[in-house]
């Protein structure tokens, strides 16, 4: 491809922050290398990417696609229609946009988009964030030219000769915060000197983590520890209602969503989190001690597998979702007060971080685009 040839890339997928943040990081890395690049996202109508991608400054087209309903099989007639319609729409989007390479990050929309690209001999790269491959990516693997992964042993799911170990791209503002720990705590209205725990249930919130807090407000009050708590938008209103009768908790700051994650991570001595792949990659890169509470409501229980990859290297603490309401808060308070434990968790998790993932993937995408024009 000549340097004056306009670079055109399609990026598809989404559904959760875990798919969307890496997709945006890859787009930003392509733009940094080739400011002239035209990048188009394809997502699923009604899902989070339809807001988050335009907010990051990129154009997105939506497909009416959704997943199969495994509990009510009769509902799948409409699902099949939506898949068929999404294929037709993907064909038109690709015909109009003329991409030179396509990137799939997992999630429903990447299926039809990459299928159409592969059928038109447009080179495809897929990025699998988890230690257990998602259904869409497993189906697309045969058609992809390159598969970027973040965990060892992924040849269980994918052809070994296509795999590149890149790690997961993470949000830049997480890594680049200039704040000190004290400044970050002040930003949340906290005491700059006190031990701090940050609870986050993923971009949509996590009922179990929220319940674990609500059932132990007395423990929080007497702990001498402060807490930053991202409830998730879905749960925020009911939590705010319940908290009205607990005005005497200045050490507990709760909000629906935190956009400056870099500051929240910086403020915290210890994280409590679901075991989504993107979050784990961020903790690895900043060396943040974490208690992982894997979500049981995900395909193939992949979050437990993500968590155990760390726990087996003494790089994180695991609390089972079902046990969390009883044990999580007590364990967090004990851990955050144990400086030796925090130091060893931090050291071990940092060893697992893979730097510059978005850059590495962007390089591969640009190489694929060149290939399609040679």
Secondary structure as GFF3:
##gff-version 3
##sequence-region A 1 374
A	DSSP	beta_strand	8	12	.	.	.	ID=ss1
A	DSSP	alpha_helix	17	33	.	.	.	ID=ss2
A	DSSP	beta_strand	38	44	.	.	.	ID=ss3
A	DSSP	alpha_helix	49	55	.	.	.	ID=ss4
A	DSSP	beta_strand	59	63	.	.	.	ID=ss5
A	DSSP	three_ten_helix	73	75	.	.	.	ID=ss6
A	DSSP	alpha_helix	76	97	.	.	.	ID=ss7
A	DSSP	beta_strand	101	104	.	.	.	ID=ss8
A	DSSP	alpha_helix	109	119	.	.	.	ID=ss9
A	DSSP	beta_strand	123	128	.	.	.	ID=ss10
A	DSSP	alpha_helix	135	140	.	.	.	ID=ss11
A	DSSP	beta_strand	146	149	.	.	.	ID=ss12
A	DSSP	three_ten_helix	154	156	.	.	.	ID=ss13
A	DSSP	three_ten_helix	160	162	.	.	.	ID=ss14
A	DSSP	beta_strand	163	165	.	.	.	ID=ss15
A	DSSP	alpha_helix	172	175	.	.	.	ID=ss16
A	DSSP	alpha_helix	181	187	.	.	.	ID=ss17
A	DSSP	beta_strand	196	200	.	.	.	ID=ss18
A	DSSP	alpha_helix	207	214	.	.	.	ID=ss19
A	DSSP	alpha_helix	217	222	.	.	.	ID=ss20
A	DSSP	beta_strand	226	230	.	.	.	ID=ss21
A	DSSP	alpha_helix	233	243	.	.	.	ID=ss22
A	DSSP	beta_strand	252	255	.	.	.	ID=ss23
A	DSSP	alpha_helix	261	267	.	.	.	ID=ss24
A	DSSP	beta_strand	270	273	.	.	.	ID=ss25
A	DSSP	alpha_helix	277	286	.	.	.	ID=ss26
A	DSSP	beta_strand	290	292	.	.	.	ID=ss27
A	DSSP	three_ten_helix	299	301	.	.	.	ID=ss28
A	DSSP	alpha_helix	302	311	.	.	.	ID=ss29
A	DSSP	beta_strand	317	318	.	.	.	ID=ss30
A	DSSP	alpha_helix	321	336	.	.	.	ID=ss31
A	DSSP	alpha_helix	339	350	.	.	.	ID=ss32
A	DSSP	alpha_helix	357	373	.	.	.	ID=ss33
###
